[in-house]
Amino acid sequence: MMRAIAGQRLVIETDLDTYARTPWAQALGEDAPLPAMYGGFYGELTNPMFRSLPYYLKQNGYRNPTDKNDCNFQHWRGPEAVFFKYVGTNPLLTSDFNDVMECHSRDNLTAWTEVYPTEKIIDGAIPERPLVVDIGGGKGHDLRKFHVRHPQVPARHLILQDLPDFLKDIKSDSAFTIQAHDFFTPQPLRGARAYFLHNVLHDWPDATAVDILNNIAGAMERGYSRLLIHESLISERAPLSKVTATDMIMMAGLASAERTEEQWRELIAAAGLRVVKIWRPVQAVESIIETELA
């Protein structure tokens, strides 16, 4: 094995059976979530999906998949397979998935709290209500960024929501409070100042994404609540390779896609919401779409 990775220059062979770490190998050894992205999750899930994709597309007449229950994932795992159920019922994959999401969030060159003026959330907030509800927030990495910027905000006002399987190893702490929630059911926390979705909607085709948005919109208070959607806006021309790569992953596993600005606006409007402003970062690929009830 060492000969193999030395041949790929991931480590440096300094003598017979003696190796030195490259910066890349050092990062894999010291950064706990990183191996999940380039190891377990990739080997167990991403790579097999892409191996089956050419055969699925050929069988499907090269049509773009739009049904999450009848796409390449079922071609690979079987007709009853469901992506997030498959991940959520496998403890190792669940842990790896949370780590991958943390890596993805952390590796954005600009934190979301620097893209969006989070003071807007605090200003005018009603003290007894939730301040930020992070829906499908995994390990809580985005709420931690908010807590670092605004350490005076009590954890009870920052709520991390996700499925029970994805919260099993996550504990409430000084940064946030956890709450099990399925975003395919109505949002239980009503009238929060801000609801937050980071890389949630790109996992789902349009009809399903509208269902998710409707469940949140039903809890929002007109003139007070905001929904912040933290996602990539894929360019019509010369799109970034990082965005096109995730676009392919969405197609291969979830019959979904990254969306253009026009597609985002249409999706948001279909749920009875309107775009207030799109906040675009200078050094990151993901924007924040600020929305409110139309």
C-alpha positions, 0 to 999 in steps of 0.5 A: 500500500505504501508503494502505491501511494508513494507512486502517486506522490502522496508520500515521499520515499526517502529510503528503502521502506522509509517515507515522509509525509507530504502536506496532503498526507499530513492533513489527512492524518491530522484533520479528522473529517477530511478522510471521510471526504476523500476516503470512506464516503467517496469509496463507499458512495460517490465512486460506485454511483459514478461507475453505474451512471453511464449504464443508467444513462444509456438504459434511460435514453440519456434523459436527465433524471428528475425522479428521486425514486427512479434514478441512478441511485436505484439503478445501483442499489435496487428499486427500493433504495433511497439515498438518505435512508441508505446513508442514515441507517449506516452509522459509518456513512452517517458519520462520514456524511456529516464530516463531508458536509463540515469539510465542504462548509469549512473549505468555503473561503468566505464564511456565510457570516461574512457573506451575509450581514448577520447583524440584520438577524439580531436587529429587531429580533424578538427575545423569546423567539428562536433567532436562527433555525439551521434546518438539515444542519448536520454537525452544526458547523454553520451555527458555530460560525454564527456563534463565533461572530455573535457569542452573546447569543444564547444557545437556546436561540440557535437551533440545529435541526436534522434527522435523528440518525444524523444527530445521534452523535451531536450534543447541544452545547454553548453554541446551539441546541439540537432538535430532531426534525424532518423537513418533509413535515411542517416546521415546528418552530414558528415565527423565528427570525431566520431559517437557514438552509445550507446545501439542502435544496440542491439535493432535491428535484424541483417538486420536492424542493418546493415541498420543503420550502412550503413547510418552512414558509408555513412557519414564517411570520410576514415582515419578520422572518427570513429564509436564508438559502446558502447554495451555489448559483451555477453560471450559464456560461463558463461555470466553475468546475467545483460547481459543475462537479457537485452538479454531476454528483446531484444528478448521479445520486439524487436526480437533482442539480445545481441551479442557475439564478433564474431557476432559483427565483422560479423555485422560490416563487413557486413556494410563495416566497420572494427574493429580497437580495442575493448576497454574493461572496468575493472568494467563495462559490456559494451565495446566500439568497435572502427570501421572505414571504411574498 
